[in-house]
Amino acid sequence: MAPAKALSKITTNITTRSKTQCENTNPNKVVDKHVRGKRKADCSPSKDKAVKRSALINLTNNYKKIIETRVTKPSKPITVQAKILPTVKTVQKPKQNENLAPPPAPVVNKIVTRATVKNIVHCATHTAVKPKEANKENTALVAVTTKKRLSNEFEKSDGSLYSTALEESAKRPTTRALKLRASSSSAIDDGAKSISNLSFVALQLQTKLNLGNHEVPEGVIDYDKENWDDIYQVSHYAMDIFNYYKEKEKEFPVGDYIDKQICLSKWMRSLLVDWMVEIQESFELNHETLYLGVKLVDMYLDRVTVSKETLQLVGAAAMFVASKFDERIPPMIDDFLYICDGAYTSREMIKMEANLLKVVGFNLGIPISYRFLRRYARCSKITMNVLTLARYILEFSLMEYETVTIRDSLLASASLYLSLRMKEISGWTPTLQFYTGYELNDLRNTVLLLNRAISKPPKSQLMTVRNKYSHKIFFEVAKTPLLSDANLF
């Protein structure tokens, strides 16, 4: 315990509430202005540091608080010299001759009448200024005073300074009109040639993509005709759109790239896709965003060799780009940096985003399997339960490296057929064969691959898709009994 003298010295320096009140009530005593402020507890947290939040919470509120604390901090006084901007005024030239006539009266509301113009010309011609200077002043005055005019102030006369467009064309008809006629005729000829070229290209495209062919064979449900008046189904163009999608698939090939990646393996890619599914679920993104992000990762890895440390950055940048393309309100870059647990900086993320876009050629209109699946499910009029099971199979196939080289339309058709067989509803109907363009023999190898993928024993590191589709919202389709390969066909 401290001695009594030391305690007395300490207590004399402490300012209490009763002591300050007594000092304020005594008017004769001079109060010390340098009073010690309120002490801060040693365990109280610092307000300047940002509190780390989870990825599900909106991070923008936290940054607003940081900005407000930075703004409220005292800063050095900045002295700014006041600048007086010059006002716009009409500058008059200094008088060069004493005999110069006074300037004409100011024009009210910038309306020029014939009398004012005559006064200006009269004053300018009767001055003792040289002819060149007089001409310059006359043109300047006329330019200043004839900026705006009212059409009702003038009457037609021979001496009028103004003329209408009809009068001007009547005075000078020939050369300009002939040139215009010649140029218009040549433009019409060029337009006809371009229209003929466009029609030729359109005919080629129509025959190549089978555009406008909505003739449905017998025994097939004409889904587009049944929903012809529904503007949300786009039945007038749906068949052409998905024929174009199937033709567009050839422009986005992905090869067997795992042998070229020295630092990566199939297991690492599966872990990355599982993490991307978790991002989609945490941020509540569209499923199209997830499929596009995985497709961008595969296209990038097929063309660029990536290290183990950069793989997660590629996945985050792919989801960032895909969310900008498919989401109405995409997450911020700070959200993606947060879910990477601070492994990368904002500069690295932006650099990887630019590099990814350069590699794919800034072409993000990639046909993905999820869109094909929705189209085929609508045309065959299957229930939501069966469609959700097909979505589970298709989303689970994203983690399988063997499905990288398979076309997206074929993957969607195989997952839909497998879900129909697992629910014991039907097989490959003529309606599905017509709208997908695949026969049952075309789907055989892909169906076997997908069935083996979902039949594997679950691993603890790759449980995101299973847990997601085991929820009641998704009808618990992940718990559907599996089939053997012999019972699939």
C-alpha distance (Angstrom), angle and dihedral (degrees) to the residues before:
residue distance angle dihedral
M1 . . .
A2 3.82 . .
P3 3.84 119.3 .
A4 3.77 119.8 -98.8
K5 3.81 93.6 -111.0
A6 3.78 91.9 54.4
L7 3.79 91.6 48.7
S8 3.79 91.2 50.0
K9 3.78 90.5 52.8
I10 3.79 91.3 49.7
T11 3.79 94.1 48.2
T12 3.77 93.1 50.2
N13 3.80 90.5 60.0
I14 3.84 95.4 49.6
T15 3.79 116.0 93.4
T16 3.79 114.4 -145.1
R17 3.78 131.3 -171.7
S18 3.82 94.5 -110.7
K19 3.77 91.2 48.1
T20 3.79 93.2 52.9
Q21 3.79 91.4 47.8
C22 3.80 91.2 53.2
E23 3.78 91.3 48.9
N24 3.78 91.5 50.3
T25 3.80 92.7 50.0
N26 3.80 92.2 53.0
P27 3.80 105.8 77.4
N28 3.81 95.7 -175.0
K29 3.77 94.8 59.7
V30 3.79 119.5 85.4
V31 3.79 110.4 -127.5
D32 3.77 118.2 -138.8
K33 3.79 108.6 -120.8
H34 3.79 93.8 -157.6
V35 3.78 97.0 78.2
R36 3.75 118.3 164.9
G37 3.79 111.4 -107.2
K38 3.74 129.2 -128.4
R39 3.77 111.9 -60.7
K40 3.79 120.4 -123.4
A41 3.76 121.9 -133.0
D42 3.76 115.9 -112.7
C43 3.82 93.0 -129.0
S44 3.80 97.8 47.9
P45 3.81 112.8 114.9
S46 3.76 121.4 -113.0
K47 3.79 112.8 -105.1
D48 3.78 93.7 -153.4
K49 3.78 93.8 67.8
A50 3.83 119.0 83.1
V51 3.76 116.8 -120.2
K52 3.81 112.6 -125.9
R53 3.77 113.6 -120.9
S54 3.74 135.1 -167.6
A55 3.80 121.9 -98.0
L56 3.81 92.9 -107.4
I57 3.81 94.1 64.0
N58 3.75 122.3 81.5
L59 3.75 106.4 -101.8
T60 3.78 96.0 -163.6
N61 3.83 92.5 80.0
N62 3.77 90.5 58.1
Y63 3.79 92.5 51.8
K64 3.81 90.9 49.8
K65 3.80 89.2 57.7
I66 3.79 91.2 49.9
I67 3.78 91.1 50.1
E68 3.82 91.5 48.5
T69 3.81 92.0 51.1
R70 3.80 90.1 49.1
V71 3.76 91.8 49.2
T72 3.80 94.4 48.5
K73 3.81 92.5 53.1
P74 3.82 112.1 105.8
S75 3.74 113.3 -105.0
K76 3.76 133.3 -168.6
P77 3.78 114.6 -80.6
I78 3.76 111.8 -100.7
T79 3.76 118.6 -151.5
V80 3.76 114.2 -149.0
Q81 3.74 120.2 -169.0
A82 3.74 112.7 -131.6
K83 3.76 112.3 -119.3
I84 3.77 119.4 -154.3
L85 3.75 110.3 -147.7
P86 3.79 115.0 -144.2
T87 3.76 114.0 -109.6
V88 3.76 119.7 -124.4
K89 3.77 108.0 -105.5
T90 3.76 136.1 157.8
V91 3.79 106.2 -100.1
Q92 3.78 114.3 -148.3
K93 3.78 122.3 -154.3
P94 3.81 117.1 -113.6
K95 3.75 116.1 -100.9
Q96 3.76 112.4 -93.3
N97 3.78 96.2 -177.6
E98 3.77 132.1 33.7
N99 3.80 91.4 -139.2
L100 3.82 91.6 61.3
A101 3.78 110.5 128.3
P102 3.81 117.9 -118.5
P103 3.80 116.5 -98.1
P104 3.78 116.6 -95.6
A105 3.78 122.1 -97.0
P106 3.83 115.5 -80.5
V107 3.76 115.5 -92.9
V108 3.79 113.8 -114.4
N109 3.80 114.1 -126.4
K110 3.83 89.5 -10.1
I111 3.83 90.9 -79.3
V112 3.77 112.2 149.8
T113 3.76 119.7 -154.0
R114 3.76 129.7 -172.5
A115 3.80 91.1 -108.0
T116 3.78 93.1 57.3
V117 3.79 91.7 49.9
K118 3.80 91.0 51.0
N119 3.81 91.2 49.1
I120 3.78 90.9 51.1
V121 3.79 92.9 50.3
H122 3.81 92.0 44.3
C123 3.80 93.5 50.5
A124 3.77 91.5 46.5
T125 3.81 95.6 50.5
H126 3.83 96.1 46.8
T127 3.79 96.0 54.5
A128 3.76 126.4 104.6
V129 3.78 93.5 -125.0
K130 3.76 121.4 120.8
P131 3.82 116.1 -91.9
K132 3.80 95.3 -110.3
E133 3.78 93.3 50.6
A134 3.80 90.6 45.9
N135 3.79 91.7 53.2
K136 3.81 91.4 49.6
E137 3.79 92.1 49.5
N138 3.80 92.2 46.2
T139 3.80 93.0 52.4
A140 3.81 91.5 45.7
L141 3.80 92.9 50.3
V142 3.78 93.5 46.3
A143 3.83 90.8 47.9
V144 3.81 91.0 51.0
T145 3.77 96.8 45.8
T146 3.81 99.4 39.9
K147 3.79 99.2 57.7
K148 3.81 94.4 107.4
R149 3.74 131.3 20.3
L150 3.76 140.2 168.1
S151 3.77 118.8 -124.3
N152 3.82 93.5 -140.6
E153 3.81 92.1 60.9
F154 3.80 92.8 71.7
E155 3.74 132.5 71.2
K156 3.75 125.1 -161.3
S157 3.79 111.9 -95.8
D158 3.75 137.3 144.9
G159 3.79 93.0 -111.8
S160 3.81 95.7 51.9
L161 3.78 117.1 127.8
Y162 3.80 92.4 -145.5
S163 3.76 132.7 63.8
T164 3.75 134.0 -177.8
A165 3.79 125.4 -113.2
L166 3.82 91.2 -104.4
E167 3.78 92.3 52.6
E168 3.79 91.2 48.0
S169 3.78 92.2 50.7
A170 3.81 90.9 47.7
K171 3.81 90.8 54.1
R172 3.84 96.9 47.1
P173 3.79 109.5 26.9
T174 3.78 110.1 144.1
T175 3.79 126.8 61.9
R176 3.76 101.5 31.4
A177 3.81 92.8 45.8
L178 3.78 90.8 50.1
K179 3.79 91.4 50.2
L180 3.79 91.1 49.2
R181 3.78 91.2 49.8
A182 3.80 91.8 49.5
S183 3.81 93.2 47.6
S184 3.82 91.7 46.6
S185 3.80 91.8 50.8
S186 3.81 91.0 49.2
A187 3.81 90.0 47.4
I188 3.80 89.9 51.7
D189 3.80 90.3 51.1
D190 3.84 91.4 48.7
G191 3.80 90.1 47.0
A192 3.78 90.9 51.3
K193 3.81 90.3 50.2
S194 3.81 92.1 48.6
I195 3.80 90.8 47.3
S196 3.78 90.1 51.2
N197 3.81 90.6 49.1
L198 3.81 91.3 48.4
S199 3.78 91.5 48.4
F200 3.79 90.0 51.0
V201 3.82 91.2 51.1
A202 3.80 90.3 45.7
L203 3.79 90.9 52.5
Q204 3.79 91.1 50.1
L205 3.80 90.9 49.0
Q206 3.79 91.1 47.0
T207 3.78 93.1 53.2
K208 3.81 92.3 43.2
L209 3.80 96.9 49.7
N210 3.82 96.0 29.8
L211 3.81 90.8 -122.7
G212 3.76 119.7 -167.2
N213 3.78 93.8 13.8
H214 3.80 102.0 135.1
E215 3.78 97.0 150.8
V216 3.78 106.8 132.9
P217 3.84 119.3 -158.3
E218 3.76 123.0 -127.1
G219 3.79 117.4 -75.6
V220 3.82 92.6 27.2
I221 3.80 124.0 112.4
D222 3.81 110.2 -118.4
Y223 3.79 96.1 -143.1
D224 3.81 95.3 170.5
K225 3.80 93.3 52.4
E226 3.79 92.2 49.6
N227 3.83 90.4 53.6
W228 3.80 97.0 36.0
D229 3.81 93.9 125.2
D230 3.82 95.0 44.8
I231 3.80 106.5 101.3
Y232 3.81 92.3 -163.0
Q233 3.80 93.4 59.3
V234 3.84 93.0 53.8
S235 3.78 88.9 -148.8
H236 3.81 92.5 169.8
Y237 3.81 91.6 65.2
A238 3.83 106.4 18.1
M239 3.80 95.9 97.1
D240 3.79 92.1 47.5
I241 3.81 92.2 46.0
F242 3.80 94.5 55.2
N243 3.79 92.9 42.2
Y244 3.79 85.6 55.4
Y245 3.82 90.4 48.0
K246 3.79 91.5 54.1
E247 3.78 90.6 49.6
K248 3.82 90.2 47.0
E249 3.82 92.6 56.0
K250 3.79 90.2 78.4
E251 3.81 90.8 65.4
F252 3.83 93.7 61.9
P253 3.80 106.4 52.2
V254 3.81 121.4 166.7
G255 3.80 118.6 -160.6
D256 3.78 134.3 -159.6
Y257 3.80 96.6 -75.5
I258 3.81 103.2 160.3
D259 3.81 92.9 93.4
K260 3.80 90.4 55.7
Q261 3.81 92.3 52.6
I262 3.79 103.6 82.4
C263 3.81 96.7 -176.9
L264 3.82 98.6 39.7
S265 3.80 136.2 73.7
K266 3.80 138.1 -171.8
W267 3.79 90.6 -101.4
M268 3.81 91.9 55.5
R269 3.79 90.8 50.9
S270 3.82 90.5 50.8
L271 3.81 90.1 51.9
L272 3.80 90.3 50.2
V273 3.82 93.1 50.9
D274 3.81 90.7 47.6
W275 3.81 88.4 53.1
M276 3.83 90.6 49.5
V277 3.81 90.0 52.7
E278 3.79 87.8 53.3
I279 3.81 89.6 52.2
Q280 3.80 90.7 52.0
E281 3.78 91.3 50.2
S282 3.81 95.4 44.4
F283 3.79 95.9 48.5
E284 3.83 92.1 37.3
L285 3.79 92.3 -126.1
N286 3.78 125.8 170.2
H287 3.78 118.6 -89.5
E288 3.79 89.2 -121.3
T289 3.80 87.9 63.1
L290 3.81 91.3 56.0
Y291 3.81 94.6 48.3
L292 3.80 92.5 46.3
G293 3.81 91.3 48.5
V294 3.81 92.5 52.3
K295 3.80 90.2 47.1
L296 3.81 91.0 52.0
V297 3.81 90.6 50.6
D298 3.82 91.9 52.4
M299 3.80 92.6 47.0
Y300 3.80 91.2 49.3
L301 3.81 94.3 47.3
D302 3.80 89.6 48.4
R303 3.80 90.5 59.2
V304 3.83 106.2 28.9
T305 3.81 130.9 47.7
V306 3.80 109.6 -127.1
S307 3.78 131.5 -165.0
K308 3.77 124.9 -131.1
E309 3.81 92.9 -106.7
T310 3.81 93.0 52.5
L311 3.82 97.8 49.2
Q312 3.80 95.0 86.6
L313 3.81 90.3 47.7
V314 3.81 89.5 54.7
G315 3.81 90.7 52.0
A316 3.81 93.3 47.7
A317 3.82 92.5 47.4
A318 3.82 90.7 48.1
M319 3.81 91.5 52.8
F320 3.81 89.6 45.3
V321 3.82 91.8 53.9
A322 3.81 93.2 42.7
S323 3.81 92.0 50.7
K324 3.80 89.9 53.0
F325 3.80 89.2 52.4
D326 3.82 100.4 44.4
E327 3.81 107.6 22.0
R328 3.78 127.1 83.0
I329 3.82 91.4 -150.9
P330 3.83 107.4 22.0
P331 3.81 120.2 -164.1
M332 3.77 118.9 -98.1
I333 3.77 123.8 -103.6
D334 3.80 89.7 -110.9
D335 3.81 89.3 61.1
F336 3.80 91.2 57.4
L337 3.79 91.3 45.5
Y338 3.79 89.1 51.9
I339 3.80 95.0 53.4
C340 3.82 88.4 50.1
D341 3.84 85.5 61.9
G342 3.80 93.2 -123.0
A343 3.81 93.9 -60.0
Y344 3.82 92.1 132.1
T345 3.77 136.4 35.1
S346 3.76 128.8 -127.1
R347 3.80 91.2 -107.0
E348 3.80 91.4 54.6
M349 3.80 91.4 49.5
I350 3.81 93.3 51.1
K351 3.80 91.3 45.9
M352 3.81 91.6 51.2
E353 3.81 90.5 47.2
A354 3.81 91.2 54.3
N355 3.81 91.7 45.5
L356 3.81 91.6 49.7
L357 3.78 92.4 51.4
K358 3.81 91.3 49.0
V359 3.81 91.9 51.4
V360 3.82 93.9 51.4
G361 3.79 91.1 42.9
F362 3.82 94.7 -115.5
N363 3.81 87.4 -76.5
L364 3.79 109.2 133.7
G365 3.81 98.1 160.7
I366 3.79 91.1 103.2
P367 3.83 116.9 157.4
I368 3.81 106.0 -121.0
S369 3.80 128.1 -162.6
Y370 3.80 94.6 -120.5
R371 3.82 92.5 66.8
F372 3.80 91.9 48.8
L373 3.81 90.2 50.6
R374 3.80 93.6 54.0
R375 3.80 91.8 48.7
Y376 3.79 94.2 49.6
A377 3.81 92.9 45.0
R378 3.81 92.1 52.6
C379 3.78 93.8 48.1
S380 3.81 92.1 51.2
K381 3.83 91.8 43.6
I382 3.79 96.3 -133.2
T383 3.80 122.4 169.2
M384 3.77 125.5 -98.1
N385 3.77 91.5 -110.1
V386 3.80 92.5 59.1
L387 3.80 91.8 43.5
T388 3.82 91.2 52.5
L389 3.80 90.4 51.9
A390 3.80 89.4 51.5
R391 3.81 89.1 49.7
Y392 3.80 89.7 52.2
I393 3.80 91.7 51.9
L394 3.79 92.1 46.1
E395 3.80 94.0 47.2
F396 3.79 91.5 46.9
S397 3.79 88.8 53.6
L398 3.81 89.9 62.8
M399 3.81 89.0 76.3
E400 3.83 92.3 52.2
Y401 3.78 111.5 91.7
E402 3.83 92.4 -158.0
T403 3.83 90.3 69.3
V404 3.82 93.4 60.4
T405 3.80 95.2 90.0
I406 3.84 95.5 43.7
R407 3.80 119.7 99.1
D408 3.79 115.6 -105.3
S409 3.80 95.0 -127.3
L410 3.80 90.0 53.6
L411 3.82 91.5 49.1
A412 3.80 91.0 51.5
S413 3.82 92.3 49.1
A414 3.82 93.0 48.1
S415 3.82 93.6 48.4
L416 3.81 90.7 49.6
Y417 3.81 92.2 49.9
L418 3.81 91.3 48.3
S419 3.80 91.8 51.3
L420 3.81 90.8 50.4
R421 3.80 90.5 52.1
M422 3.81 93.2 46.2
K423 3.82 91.0 51.9
E424 3.82 89.8 43.5
I425 3.80 92.9 -130.3
S426 3.79 106.0 126.3
G427 3.75 144.1 -45.0
W428 3.78 132.0 -115.9
T429 3.81 102.9 -37.0
P430 3.84 126.4 -159.1
T431 3.81 88.3 -112.0
L432 3.80 91.8 58.9
Q433 3.77 91.2 43.5
F434 3.81 91.0 53.4
Y435 3.81 97.8 46.6
T436 3.80 97.2 39.3
G437 3.79 97.3 39.7
Y438 3.82 92.2 -138.7
E439 3.77 129.3 113.9
L440 3.78 124.3 -145.3
N441 3.82 92.8 -100.8
D442 3.82 89.4 57.2
L443 3.80 90.7 57.7
R444 3.82 99.0 46.0
N445 3.82 101.0 93.9
T446 3.80 94.1 40.0
V447 3.81 92.9 49.4
L448 3.81 91.0 51.8
L449 3.80 90.3 49.6
L450 3.80 93.3 51.2
N451 3.81 93.1 45.9
R452 3.80 91.4 53.0
A453 3.80 90.6 48.4
I454 3.80 95.7 55.7
S455 3.83 91.4 39.9
K456 3.81 93.9 61.0
P457 3.80 116.6 108.6
P458 3.82 109.3 -95.1
K459 3.78 119.6 -103.8
S460 3.78 122.8 -146.7
Q461 3.82 93.2 -128.7
L462 3.84 93.1 54.3
M463 3.78 103.7 45.9
T464 3.81 101.1 112.1
V465 3.82 96.6 95.6
R466 3.81 93.7 43.0
N467 3.79 93.0 48.7
K468 3.79 91.0 45.9
Y469 3.80 94.9 54.6
S470 3.81 93.2 39.9
H471 3.81 89.2 72.3
K472 3.79 122.8 102.0
I473 3.79 91.1 -118.5
F474 3.82 87.6 66.9
F475 3.82 93.0 42.8
E476 3.83 90.2 -109.3
V477 3.81 89.2 -87.0
A478 3.82 91.8 160.2
K479 3.83 87.3 72.6
T480 3.81 93.5 57.9
P481 3.83 112.4 127.3
L482 3.78 113.3 -100.5
L483 3.79 127.7 -125.6
S484 3.75 131.3 -136.6
D485 3.79 121.1 -120.1
A486 3.78 91.2 -107.4
N487 3.81 92.9 59.9
L488 3.79 96.2 50.6
F489 3.81 98.7 80.9
